[in-house]
């Protein structure tokens, strides 16, 4: 079927007023399901591309012309006239509303007069009909235009911020800036949708001016004074609104911290579970939400006071007018009373909307200010590329710093380096490379190896000296960066596919055999951060991306550490030496056995260059001893990692076709169930809900009483009207109205805020306690989107809409009941409105829900992409992939824009035609009242007519509000889905489970990661006696890390079990098990938190104990140099740890826990030999008497183990003492030793006394 087209740019003004072009689209969507493939095409006049180009030009001009660039000024230049034409139809609709109020007065006069012609009644009916119909059409047209403007504004700014991210300095994302950027895209941009309320601010003065004239003419000074009284509380409201703004600013800061924490939790979920740290994270997130809750309650109470002033303002205004009018000696006439009521009904609504508009405008200005600040963040300097330069890399006495330090360009800056010595991470780096040379960079942990690459990529600041490259660069980071998609897509990363180059790259990076393990081969889908792959596979895919790019210069940050010795040899020989022959390569590594094959060697220590030159010269330098240690290289060039044939048996496919689940458009669930479950979070007992309903009904009854009482008062004689009883009774009713209004508004606000807080907390607990497979199937951005946009929606727009909806629903219900009581004949016409509303909702509600759900879902890929861009900035920029990501993010924004347009178009259609149905009802009411002149008391007719005017103004808002609530409730449903996630198991059980010795027995363990996957462990059995140090080795993907997963019950065995100290570990609670074991994981996760919280989030250990643990791993010097010590935020106050230092923090965690079972998963992969030796020494002393399981590719790490387990294809191929296994020349372990190369294998065999 042909894709629907949005005809907004080809329709006439009449078609736009009546939205007639919506009918064929509704017919199409009755047959089509709302999904990304059926979204409407965007017309040319609503295109984002041309608008963004215009915005870019204007913003560049602003940057050039103004020292303090102002985003608001740019937006005014672009959207100013369009905004004016959006407001214009609304101005006419308000003028028509004022005219209707005047017609109410003439209608009552007509009914009170016996000598008027019937045609005057007919004219009054026609006047009402014309004003109502045209006013509704104009109001809706204004709303349609403004939401289309908002959509273009919101998505243009989203695109601008997303593009800006690609240019921001990497150092700017330290601390909480990542959370701020994500919050800006996910939450602040959504605030722009409230921009529609600002239109009323410009309309109200016009309406009030007309009202002053009308009331001044009819009532004289009493009318003018009374109307002034109705606006006296406006300054108070605006003054209170300033406090709401202050609350919002502080609330945004808390939200940034909450989002940062939820990002930490999601990205480090495996570490959180391995350490049993779920409760601290839940506690932190709930605490942030508690702070937000307090802010929302404060702003809610202020807003409640404003609502009470507005809601009850009609009563005090009428009281003032009638009291003055009576005091001035006038008789209170029905026609005057209900002229006043008609005007004030609309004035109350207008003041309410204007105050809302003023408040939201302040919030919008805050959001635009944050956007302005983001667009002004300093950008990364361009890599100095000089293609005419003969040397591909030239570094001239360069000093680099992660902090912003002004470059030393003159003699006056001679003391700059000395003054900022603590801020400089690299000192006096000086070297040149020839084309095609391989430079190997080595040095201890924290020496500055990765910082050197960051400096050459322009990601950190150069303080003194300079450097130049003559080509663009390909970069493979030490923490492999992958995006959600297929493996092939991650390698190509937007480049054109060349089959020959691709196949050669895959072979060189030793990926071909891995692809054979995947059912879908290189089309296998991986999650963001590559969470469905092993560490070695991620590293090789990252390397393959750099190789495939065909760049002349490559920066490779330790790609060999994540793989075993054999694969490391293949990567070095086949990839670095062969596939990259002729390229200039800078390789950071800890594997000193390859130094002999380097063209040049660069040694760094403590941020200083201590050697640069060839291998022969290196061996004669003092640096050699520090780097080589006890290996004892011969002083002639050796050939390491020589190719050896590996006979590997056919491996079964251990992975089924992996798939990242598509986010579902919200499932159809009975609406009443969602509403009940949502509100159930807000109250503990049903009696509370009953009380709230009674309060709402009583408050509406009190409102109608002040409408009826003046009618009763005006029917009395002139003498009786002067009696104080009527005035005082009216005053009492107004007082009751204020009290009822306070209870009504505060009860709804409290109900919603409690529900929002507890639903958020339940969703946090849901994702924290669910199995880790959930995070494999759901990208980070998708999860974050629920805790940013969806939480933001229920916190503000939905709470506001529920309050507004209850207000308007009660007003409409009360008005209709009163109108039917006054004129029972109207009951026969009431079904007209009901039928129209049912027909409209029947054909459009499912469509609007579909578009709304799609609009919510389509935000997730945007957040995922933004998150991926921030995490992979250095890779993206080094490989010139910015344009690819700009196209990608633009496409995602356009898809979201399409669903936004569809949603608001059908919402406006629903609002228009339900409003027109109400117009038919009100015309029928006017016709019955005027047509039955003489049979109805004029004062009661005045009640009905004034309510008619109020009903018409409120029906439009009611329709939009109820549809909005229905659609916004999708956010609550999405959070309920997370709250309902099945937990991974009981954290505590009644069974006693204590690990006192550390004996571990795997008994025929089968394990697979998901139901549709093949087994990763296939009957694994072995026994480890207490206190043994056991090395676990095997090829990448053999199942080594799966041992960790099943031992810590991140995944439970499908068959078999594990006994710890002869206890079946399945009977223990997860925390009972995990907290009695320690793990030093393959990927060292450091949370954006303090040193203390990174080591001891439960705060169970004293400061001395923590410092002692840090001292054991040689990190105490770093902490002692910081002004805040253990309270310093890692990555938050310029503290950037190297990969090796992060691993040492993980080691310190294990030392603090003092458990009998410790597992190390590739813990020394990213450290130098000296640090490796230090870690092994610490392990020997601090974990003496503990059972140690050490997974390692670096055989020297486990060569002194008590026992070796060789794992392959999910089973234990062989086990025994390392010397016994190595002595057997045909053993798997001996072959692995031989694959390490001549010198390394000689060293390993010497350690085992095998000569």
N, C-alpha and C positions, 0 to 999 in steps of 0.2 A: 504494500500500500504506500501511496505517495506520502512523503514526510510533510507534516503540517507546516505552514508558513505563517508567520506573524505579520498581518497586513497593515500594521500601524502606519507605515510610511506611505501607503497608497490609498488610505480611506479618507472620506470627507469628514467635515466637522460634525455633521449630523450622525454619521456612522460612529464617530468617536463618542458623541454624547450618549447614544443608545447602545454602543458596543455591539452593534448588529453583526460585526464580523466574528464575534465569539460563537455564534450559533453553529456555523459549519465546523468550527474547531471542536466544540463540545460533541458534536455528532461523530467526529473522527475519533476523539478520545473515548467515546463509548465502546469503540471497537478495538482501540489500541491500548496496550498497557503503558503506563507512564514509566519509561526507563530511558537511559542515556541515548539509545538509538532512535527514540521517537520524539526527542526534544525538538522544539520549533527552531527553524533557522532565524538568525537575527537579521532584521532589516538594516539597510545601509545607514539610515539616520540614527540607529541605536548602536552602531558598531563601536567596539572598544579600541580597535587599532588606531583609527584616525584620531580618536579622542586622546589616546595615550601619547601619540606623536605631538599633538598640540600641547598637552601637559608638559612633556619633556622640554619642548622649546621654551615655554613660559617659565618653567622652573630654572632652566639654564640662564635665562635672562635675569631672573630674580637673583640668582647666585652672583652674577656679574655686576649687577647694578646696585645691590643693597648689601651693606656690611652685615646687617642682621636679616637674612632672608626670612620671609614670612609666607608660610604655605597658605594661610587663609587668604592673603592678598592674591595669590596665584589662582586659587579656586574661585574667588570673586570675579576675576577677569574672564575665566572660562565659562562659569555657570551663571553669572549675574543676570543677564537678560532672560535666560531660560527659566530661572527661578521666578522672575517677575511674571512671566506668562503662566507659570504654574499657579501663582497666587490669584491672578486676575479673576478666573471663574469663581473662586471661593468668595471673593469680595461681593460679586453679584448675588451669590446664594445667600449671604448674610443680609444684604439689603432686602432681598425678597422675604426673609424671615421677619424682619422688622415690619415690612408691609403687612404680613399676615397678622401680626399683633394689632395693627391699626384696624384691620378688617374685623377682628374680634370685637372691638369697641363698636364699630358700625353695625355689626350683626346684632348685638344686644340692643342697640338703639332701635334698630329695625323691629325687633321683637317687642319692644316696649311701646312702639308707636302704632296707633290704629289707622292713621291717615296716610299711609305710604302705599305705593303701588307694588304689585307683585313682581314686576320686572326688576325692581331694585334687589329683591331677594335672589332672583336669578343671576343678576350681575354679581352679587356677593359670592354665590356658589361658584360662578365661572372665575371670579377673581381668586378665590381660594385655590381652585383646581389648577389654574395657570401658574400661580406663584409656587405652589407645592411641587408641581411637576418640573418646572424649569429650574427651581432651586435645587431639587434633588439631582437633576442632570448636571448642573454646573458644579455642584459639590463633588460629585463622583469624578467628573472630568479633571478637576483640580487634583484630586487624590491620585488618579491614574498617572497624570503627568509627573507628580512629585515622586512617586515610587520608582518610575522609570529613570528619573534624574538621580535618585539615590543609588539605584543599582549601578549606574555608570560611574558615579562618584566613588562608591565603595570599591568597586573592582579596579578602577584606575589607580586608586591609592594602594590597594593590595598589590597590584602589579609593580608599582613604583617601589614599595618596600621590599618585595621579593627580589627585584633586580638590584636594589641597593645592597642587599645581603651579599651578593656575589662580589661586591667591591669593598666591603668593610674589612678593616684590619682584623687579622685573626686574634690579636691581643684584646680587641674590644669585646670579644665573647667570653672573657674571663668573668668570674663572679656570676652575677645574676642576669647579665645582659641577654643570654640565650632565652631565659624565661620571659624577659620583657618583650623580646622580638616575637616569640610565639604568642604571647598574650596580646600583643598589638594586632597580629594577623587574625587570631581566632576570636578575640573578644572585643577589642576597641573598634575594629572595622564593623562589627555587628551593631555597635552603638549608633553608627551612622544611619541605621534604619529608623531611629527615633527622630531623625531630622524632619520627618513629616509634621511633627507637633510644632515645629518652629513657625510654620506658615500661619498659625492662628495668632501669633504675636502681632502680625502686621494687619490682621483683619479686625481684631477687637477694637482698636481705636476708632475705626470707621463706624463700626456698629454702635459703640458707646456715644459717639458724636450724634448719630441719628436718634438714639434713645433719649439723650438729653433734650434734643429739640422737641420730640414728640411729647415727652412727659412734662417739659416746661410749658408747652402750649396748653396741654390738657389739665394739668394739676397745678401749674404755677410753681412757686418756690418749694412747696412740699415735694413735688416730683423731682426737682433738681437736687434738693438736699438729700432726699431718700436715695437717689441714684449715686450721689457722692458717697453716702454711707456704705453703699454696696461695694464701692471700690476702695474704701479707706483701709481695708485689711490687705490690699494688694502690696503696699510697701512692706508691711509686716511679713507677708508671704515671701516676698523677694529677699528680705533680710534673712529669714529662716533658710531660704534656699542656698544662701552662701555657706551655711553650716553643712547642708547636704553635700555641697561641692567639696568642702574640706574632708568630709567623711569619705567621699568617693575617691579622693586622691590617696588618702591613707589606705583605703580598701584596695585600690589598685596595687599598692606596694605589697600588701599581704597576699593578694592573688598571685603576684609575680613569684613570691616565695613558695606558695603552694604549688604552682605549676612547675617551678624548678624542682621541687621535692618529688612530685609525681613523675617527672621526667627521669630523675635519678633512680627512683624505684623501678620504673619500667625497664630502663637500660641496664640496670644491675640486678634484675630480679633473681637470676640464678645465684648470685653471691648472697643476696638477702636470704634466700631459702637455705643455702648451704650453711650459713652461719646461724640460722634461726632468728634472724633479725626482723621478722615481719611486724612484731608488736611495736618496736620503736618507730618504724616508718608509719604504721597506722596511727600511732600516738601523735607523731609530728603533724601528719596531714589532718587529723581530727582537731588538733590544737589550732592549726591555721584556719580551719573551717569554723572553729569556735570563735576565733577573733573576727573572722568575716561575719559570722552570725551576729555578734555584738554590734558590729558596724551597721549591718542591715537592719537590726532592731532599732538602733538609734535613728538612722535615716527614716525607717518605717514610722517611728513615732512622730518624727518631725513632719513627714509627709501626711501622717494621720491627722495631726493638728491642722495642717493646711486643708486637708479634705473636709474636716469638720467645719472650719471657717467658711469654706465654699458651700458645702452641703447645707449648712444651717444658715448661711448668709441671706438666703431668700426670705426666711422668716423674719429676721431682724430688720431687713430692709423694708419689707411690707409693713411691719409693725411701726417703723419710723415714719414711713410715708402716710399711713392712715392716721396715726396719732397726730401728726402735724396738720394734715388736711382737715381733720376734725377740729383741731385746736384753732385753725384759721377760720372756723365758722362755716365750713362747707359740709353739705350732706354727702355721706358716702354713698355713691351710686354704684350699682353692679357693673355698669359698662366701664367705669374707671378702675374698679377693683381688678377686673379681669384683663383690662389692657395692661395694668401693672404686672399681673401674674404672667401674662404671655411674654412680656418683655423680659421679666426677671428669670423666667424659666430658661430662656435662651442666654441671658446674661450670666446666670449661674454656670451653665454649660460652657459658655465662652471663657469665663474667668478661669474655670477649672482647666480647660484645655490650654489656655494661655500660660497659666502657672506651670502646668506640666511642660509646655513648650519652653518656658524660660529655664526651668530646672534642667531639662534634657539638653537645651542649648549650651548650658554651662558644662555639662558632661561631654557634649560633642566638642566643645572648644578644648577641653582637656585631652580628648582622644586625638584631635588634630594637632595639638601641641606635642603630644608624644610621637605622633607621626612625623612632625616637623623635626623633632630632635633626632629621630632615627635617620631621616634623610640628610642630616648634617653631621652624622658620625664620620670621623676621619676615615679616608679610604686608603687601601693598601697602595704602596708605591709600586710602580711598574718595574718589572725586572729589567735592568739595564742591558739590553741586547744590542750589540754592535756587530752586524753581519760582516763588516769589512775586517774585523779583528781576526788575526790568524789563529790565536789561541782560543779554543772553545770555552775555557774557563780561566779567568785571571782574577785572583783575589790579592789586593794590595793593602797589607797592614790594616786589616779590617777589625773593628770592634763592634759587637752586636749586643743588643739588649732587648728583653721582652717588655721593658718599660718605655714610656715615652720620654726620651731625653733629646734635647735639641742637639743636632749634629755639631761637632766641633769644627768650625770652618775658618777660624782665625786665631791669631796669637792670644787674643783676649780669652779664648776658651782653653788655654793651656792647662788649667786646673780642673777642667770638666771631668776627665777620666778619673782623676784622684777623688774628686768629690762624689762621684757616682760609682765607685768601685764595686759596691755591693749590688748594684743594679745591672752590671754588665755581665753577660753570661759567656761571651767569647772575647778573648783578648789577643790582639795582634796576630790574626790569622793571615798567613802570607804564602801563596803558592800559585803555580801556573801549570796548566795541563796542555799537552799537545793533542791534536785530533786523534781519536781512536785509542787513547790511553785508558787503562783501568786504574783508578785510584781507590785503594782500600783504606777506610778510616777506622781506626781502632782506638780503644781507650777504656778506662774503667767506667763503672756506672756513674752517671752524672757528670761525665767529662765534657759534654756539650756536643756530642756527635749528631744527634737529631737536630739540635739547635743550629748547627752549621748548615744543614740542608734547608731548614726554615729560613735562615738568613739569606742563603743564595736564591731562595724562591721569593724573597722580598716580603715574607710573612712577619718577620720581626725587624726591629729598627736598627739601622746602621748608624752608629754614633760617630765613628771616625774611620778614615780610610775609604776605600771604594772597591767595587768588584764589577766585572763585566762578563757576559756570556755572548757567544756569537750565534746561538740558535735557541729556539724554544726548548722546553724541557718536558720529559715524562717523569712522573714521580710515583713511586710505590711506597706508601707510608708503613711505619712499624706497626700500626694498628690498622689492619686492612679495612678499607672502606668499600662497602657494597651497598647497592640500593635494591629495593624490592623489585624483582623481575627475574628473568631467566639468567643462567650463567653466561650464555652467549651475549645477551644484552649488556651484562656487566663488563664483559671483555671489550666488546665493540664500543660501547658508550657513545653511540651516535655516529660513529665513523662508518664509512661505506664498507660493505662486506666484500673482502677479497678472499676467496676460498683457499688459494695457495698459501697466502700469508697467514691466514687464520690457522690452517692445519699445521703449518710449521711452528707457529707460536704455541699451539696446544701441545705439540710434541716436545718442544724445548722446555716447556714449563711442567712437564711430567703430569699432564692432566688427562691424557687419553685413557689411561687405565681407570681413573676415577670416573670418567664419563661412562665407562662400561658398567660401573656399579649402579648407575642411575638408570631407571627404566626409560626416562625421557632424555637421557644423555645430556647434551649441553643446553637443552631446552628446559631442564629442571628449574623450577622456580625456587628462589631463595627469599627469605624475609629480609627486611632492612637490617643492616649490620651482619648479614649472612648467617643468621642464627640457625639455619638448618644445615650448616656445613661445619666440618672440623676446622681447627685453627690452621692446620697446614693447607687445607684446601682453600681457605679464604686467602691466605698469603700468596698462594700460587695463582689464583685468579687475579689478585691485585697486580702481581708481577706480569701476568700475561697481558693485562690491559696496557701496561707501560710498554711492553715489547711490541704489541700490535700497533701502537701509535706511530711506529717508524720514526720517532724523533731522533735527532742526532746526539742529544745529551740526555742521559738518564740518571736520576738520583734514586738509588735503591736503599731503603732504610731497613736493614737487617731482615731480608726475606728468607735467609737460610736457617734462622733459629727456630722457626715454627715447624720444621720438617725433620724426619729422621736422617741418619747419616747417609744412607744410600740415595735418598731423594735429594739431599743437599748436594751430593756429588754430581748428580744428574743436572741439577739446576745450575751449578757453577760451570760445569764443562759444556753442557749442551746449550744452555741459555746464555749465560754471561760471557763465556769465552768464545762460543761458536756463533750462536744466533745474533749476538750483539757485537760481533767482530767488526771493527771499523767505527763503532760508536764510542763516544766518550762517556764512560760510566764512573760514577762515584758510588761506591758500595760501602755502606756502614755494616760492620759485622763484629761479632765476638769470636768468630772461628779463625783463629790465627794460623791454622794449618794451610790456609790458602794464600797467606802473605807472599810466599815464594813465587806465586804466579801473577802477582800484581806488578803493573808497570811502575806505580809509585805508591808509597805508603805515607799516610798522614796519621800521626799519633797525637791525641789530645788528652790532657789531664787537667781536671779542675778548671776547665774553660780556657786553657792555654795550649798553644801549639808547642809541643816539645820535640817533634821530629817531622821532617818532610824530605823524602828522597826515595832512592831505589832500595831494593831488598838487601843487596850486598852491603850497602852503607848502613842500612838499618841494623843489621846484625852486629855491627861494630859500635853502635851507639848505646849509651846508658838506657835508652828507652826500651831496647830489646829485652833486657832482663825483666823489666816490669810487665811487659806485654806477653812475652813468651813463657815466662815462668820456668817451670821445670821440664818443659817438653824437650828442650835441648836440640833445637834445629841444627842440622849439619850446615856448615858454611858453604854449601853449594846448592844450587837450585834443585829442589825436589819436585816430584810430580805427585800431587795429592789428588785424592778422589779419582784415581784411575778407573776407567770404565771396566766394569766386570759384568759378566753375564749373570742375570738373576733368573733363576728358574722358579717361576711362581705358578702354582696350580691355579686352575680356573676358580675364580671367586664368584660365589653366588651374588646376585643383585641384592644388596642389603638395604637398598632404598626403593620404595615404590615411587611412583611419579609424585613428586612433592608439589604441593599446591598451596599458595597463599590464599586463604578464603576471601572471596569477594564479600564486602560488607553488604549485608542484606538491607533492602529498603524495609522500613519498620513493618514487622509482621502484623497481620490483622488479628487483633485481640479485641474482645468485647470492650467497648469504650467504658462501660460502667465499672468493669473490673480494674482498668487502669486508674480511673478517677478514685475509686474506693481505696486501692492500694496506695496511691499517692497521698491522699488525705489521711489515711490511716497512720502514716509516719508522723503526721502533725498532731495527733491526739491519741491518748492512751485508752480513753474510755468513750463509748458511744454516747454517753450522757453529755460529753463536752460538745459533740457535733450537734446534738439536739438543742443544747443551750444556744449555740451560735446561730442556728436556723431561727430559733424564737427571737433572738436579738435582732436579726435582720428583718423579720416580719414586723416586729414592734416598731422598729425605726421607720419603716415605710408607712406604717399606720399613722405614726406621729407626723410624718411629712404631709400625708393627705389631710390630716386634721387642720393644718394651718391653711390648706387650700379651701377647705369647706367652711371654716369658721367665718371668714370675711363675707361669704355668701349669706350665711345666717344673719350676720351683723347688718348687712346692707338691706335685708328684708324688713328690718324693724323701722318704726317711725322715726322721724327726725328727733323727737324728744327722747325716745328710748336709746337712740344711738349715742346720745351725749352721756349716758350712764357709764361710770367707770368700770362696771362689771365686764362689759364686752372687751374693753381695752386690756384690763388686767388678765382676763381669761386668755386672751390672745398672747399676752406676754408669757403666761405660764406654759402655753403650748409650745412657744418658741424655745423656752428653757428646756422643756422635755425633749424637744427635737435635738438640741445641742448634746444633751446627755446620751440620748439614744444613738446619735451619730458617733460619739466617742466610742461607745461599746461596739457599735457595728464595725467601724473601720479597724479598730485595734484588734478585735477578735479575728478578723480575716487576715490581717497582717501577721499576727502571731501564729495562726494556723499554718500559713504558707511558709513562713521562715523556719518554724520547727520541722515541717515536712522536708524542706530543702536541705536543712542541715543533716537530718538523720538519713535521708536518702543518699546524700553524698557519702556519708560515713559508711553506709551499708555497701555502696558500690566500691569504695576503697577497699573495704575488707574482702569483698567478693573477688576482686582481681588479685589481691595480695595472697589470698589463700587458695586460689585455683591452681591446677597443675601447670607446669611450665609450657606444656604443649600449646596452651592458649596463646602464649606470646610468640610461638613459632608461626601460628596461623594468622595472627593479627599484627599488622605493622604498627610501629610506635606511634606514628601520627594519628592513626585511627583511634587508639586508646586515649591519647592526649586530647583529641578533639572532644571526646565525651566529657572529659574533666575540665575543659576550657569552655567551648561553645555551649554544650548541653547544660553544664552546671550554670554557666552565665545566663542561659535562657530561663531556667527555672528560678534563678535568684532574682532576676529583675523583670524582664518583659512578661513572663508568665504570672509572676506575683502581681504585677501591675494590672495585667489583663483580668485576672481572677477578681481582683478588687473592683475594677471597672465593670466587669461582667455582672457581678452580684448587684452592684449599684444600678446599672441600666435594666437588668432583668426585673428587679423589684419595682423600679419606676414604671416600666411598661406594664407589668402585671397589675400594679395598683391603679394605674391610669385606665387601663381597659376595664377593670372591674368597676371603677367609679363611673366611667362613661356609660357602661351598660346599665348600671343602677339608675343613672339619670335618665337614660333613654333606652328602655328595654328593647325597642325595635332594632337597635344596633346589633343585638345578638345574632340576628339573621344574616348580617353582613360580615360578622367577624370571621366566619369560615373562609371568606374570600382571601383574606391575608394569610390564613393558615395554609390554604391550598397552594397559593403562590409560593410561600416559603418552602413547603414540602417539595413542590416540583423543582424549585431552584436547587435545594439541597440534594435532592435525589440525583440530579444530573451533574452537579458540580462538586459536591463535598468529597467524593472519592477521588476526583481529579485533583482538587486542591491539596488533599492529604498526600496524594502521590507525588505531586511537585514539591510539597514541603519536605517530605521524607527524602526525596532525591536531593533537594537543596542542602539538607543536613548531611547526608551521606557524601555528597560531592565536596564537602569541606575537608573531609578526612584526607584524601589524597594531597590536597594543598598543604596541610599541616605536615603530612609525611614527607612531602618533597622539600618543604622548608627545613625540616629537621635534618633530612639527609644532606641538604646543601650546606648547612652549618657544620655538620660533622665532617663533611668531605671537602671543605673550602680549599684547602691547600692542594689537594689532588685536582679538583675541578679547574682551578686557576692555572696550575702548572701545565696542564694539558690543553689549555685554551678551550674548555668545554662550556664556557659561560653562555655562549649563544644557544647551545643545545638545551641548557637548563632554562634559559629565558623562554625558549619556545615551549618547553614542557610545562613550565609553570603558567605561561600565558594560556595554553590549551586547557589546563585544569581550571583556571579562573573563568574562561569563556564558558566551559561546561556548567560551572556553578551559576554563572550569570544567566544562562538559558533557563535553568530550573527556577531561578529567582523571578525572571520575567513571567514564566508560565504561572507560577504560584500567585503572584500579585495580580496578574490579569484576571484569572478566574475568581480570585477573592473579590476583586472590584466588581466583577460581573454579578456575583452573588449578592454583594452589598447593594448594588444598584437596583436589582429587580426585587429583592425583598423590601427595599425602601419604597419602590413604586407600588408594591402590594400594600404597604402601609398607607401610601398616598390614596389608594382606592378606598381603604377603610376610613380614612379621615374625611375624604370627600363625601362618602356615604353619611358619615356622622354630621357634617356641616349641612348636607342636603336635608337630612331628616329633621334637624333642629330648626332650620329656616323654613323648610316646607311644612312643618307642623306648628307654625306660629299660632300662639294662642292656647295651645294645649300643654305647653311646657313652661314652667316658671322661668323667667329670664335669668334670675340669679343662678339657678341650677344649670341653665343653658350656658351661662358664662363659665361655670366650673368645667363643663364638658369641653367647651371650645378652647379654653386656655390649656387644658390637658392635651387637647388635640395638637396644638402647636408644639407643646413639649414632647409629645409622643413622636411626632414626625422628626424632630431634631435628634431624638434618642434612638430611633429605630435603626438608622443608618449605622450609628456607632455600635449598637447592640449586635447587629448582624456581623460586622467586622470582628467585634470582640469575641463572639461565640465561635466563629470559624477559627480565629486566631488561637483561642484556648484549645480547641480541638486539635489544631495542628501543632501548637507548642507542646501539647501533652506528649507528642512523639519524643521529645527530649527526656521527659520523665520516664517514658517507656524504655528508652535506650539505657538509661541509668538503672532502671529496674532489672533489665537483662543482666547487667553486671552484678547487681546485688544478688541475683539468683544463681550466679555461677556455682557449679558444684565444687566444694572444697576438695583439695587433694587428699585429705584424710584427717583423722583426729590428731591434734598436736599434743595432747596429754591424755593418757589412759590410766585406768586404775591399776594396771599391771606394773609390778616393780621391774625396772630395767636399769641395771647399773653396769657400766663398763669399768671393771677394776683391773683387768689383766691386759686385754687387748688381743685375745685370740680371735682370728677371723677364719671362717670356713664357708666357702662358696659351694653349695650343694646342687649341682646340675641346674644352674641358673640359665633360663631363657629370658630374653628381654627384647622388646621392640618399642620404638618411640611412639608409634600410633597404630591403631587397629589395622589399617590397611598397608602397613609397612612389613617388610620381611624382618626376621630377627637380627638384631645387632650382636647379641650374645646367644650362642647356640649350645647350651649345655655346659657352661663354664663351671669347672670344679677345681678347687685347690684349697689348701689349708695353710694358714700362716700362724705359727706359734707366737705366743706373747713376746714382745720386746725385740722382734726381728726387724731388720731393715731389709725391705724387699724392693727390688727394682723391677718395674714393669716396662717391657720394651716391645716394639713391633712397628711395622710399617704404618704410615699415615692411613687412617681409616680402618685399622685392624680391630678396633674395639676397646682400646686402652681407656679412653675417656668415658666409655660406656660403663666401665667398672666403677668409676666415681659416681656416675649418675645413679646406678642401681644400688650402690653401697649407701648413699645418702638418701635413697628413696625419692629422688627427683622423678624417677620412673620406677614403678614397682615391678618385680619379676612377674612374667607371664606364667612361668613354671619354675619349680624349685624355690629355694629360699637361701638365706644367709644366716649363719649362726655366729653371734659375737659372744665370746665367753660362754659358749654352749647354750646361749639363749636365742630362740627364734626372733630375729629382729622385727618381724612383721607384727608381733604383739605389742611392740612399743609405740608410744605416740611419736609423731614426727619430731617434735622439739626434744622429747626425751632422748631420741636417737642422735639428732644432729648436733645438739649442744654438748654431747659427750665425745664428739669427734671434731677434729680441726682439718681445715683444707687450705692449701695454698694453690689457688687455681691457675689455669693456663693463661687466662686473660685477667690481668690485675685490674680490678675495678676500684677506682678511687672516687668516692662520692663528693659532690660539691658541698662539703661540710667542713667542720673544724677537724684538726688532727685528732682531738680527743674523741669526737663522735665517729670518726673513721676507724678508730681502734676499739672503742668501748661505748657503743651507743646506749647501753643500759646503765652506764656510769656505775659499774660494779667495782671498778678498780681505782685505787688512789693515784694521785698525780705522780708520786714516786715510782709506783709500779709501772705506769705507762712510760715514764722517762727511762726507767731501767730497761724496758723492752726495746725502746728506740735506740738506746745506747748499745744494746746487744747487736743491732743490725747497722750500726754506724750512721744513724740518722739523728742522733741527739744534737749534733753540731748544727744541723739545719734549724731544728726547733729552737735551740737556745739563742740563735741569732735573730729570732723574730721577736718583735716588741710584744706581741700578744701570746707568744709561746704556743701552748697546746690549743688555745682558743683561736688561733689563726685559721682562716678558711683556706683550705687547699684549693687552688684555682680561683679563689675569690679575692685574694689580696696579692696577686702577682706571684704566688708560689706555684711554680710549674715543675712537677717532678718528671724525671725521665722514666722510660719504661722499666729500667732496672730498679730505680728507686721506688716505683710503685710496687714492684714485686717484694721489695724489702719491707714495705709497710704491711703487705699481706703476711709476711713472715712474722712481723711483730705481733700481728693479731693472733697468730697461732701460739706464739710464746705466752701471750697473756692468758689464753684459754686453759693451758696446762692440762690437756686431755691425754688419754692413754693411746688413742689412735689418731695418727696424723697422716694425711694424704697430700702429696705434692704432685700437681699436674703440670709438667713442663715449667716448673717454677724458675729454672735457671736458663731458659731459652734465650732471654733477652739481656743476659748479664755477661760481663767479661770473665776470663778465667780466674782472675784474682777474686772477684766477687763470688764466683762459683765456689771457689775454695773456701771463702769466708762462710758462705751459706752452709756448705757441707760441714764445716767446723762447728758452726752454731747448732746445726741439726744433731751432730754427734754429742755435744755437751748438754744442750737444753732439752733434747728429746731422748736422753738416755733412759732406757727402760720402757720407752714407748714403742708401739708397733708402727713402723713407718712403711707406707706404700708410696713409692716414688715413680711416677710416670715420666720418662725422659727420652728425648731423641739423642741428647748428648751423652754418650756412653760413659764418659769419665765421671758423670754425676752419680752413676749407679754402680760403677765398677767395684767399689769396696762394699757392696751390699752383702748381707748374709745369704740372700737367696735371689734368684732371677726367675721371673715369669716371662716367657716369650709368648705373646698373644698374636694370633693371626686368624682372620675370618671368624672372629667371635668365640674362639676356643683357645685353650691353653695348649700350645704346640709342644712346649717343653718347660721344665722347671728344675731347679737345682742350684748348687753353689756356683758362683760365677767362674771359679777356677776349673771346676769339673766340666762345666759346659764348654768353656773356651778350649780346654784340652782336646775336645773331640772336634777334629777338623771338619766333619760333615754336619755339625750341629748348626741350628739356626743362629744361635748366639755368636758362634765363631765366625760365621759368614757376615754377620752384622759388624763385627770388629774389623774384619778384613776390608769391608766397604768404606771404612773411615779414612783410608789412605795409609801410606807407608809409615810416616812418622807417628801419626796418631795411633795406629794399630800397634806399633812397636811400643809406644808409651803404655797403652792399655795392657798389653801382654806382660810387660815388665812389672806393672802393678800387681799382676796375678802370679808373678814369679814363673812365667812361662817363657822360655828363651828359645 
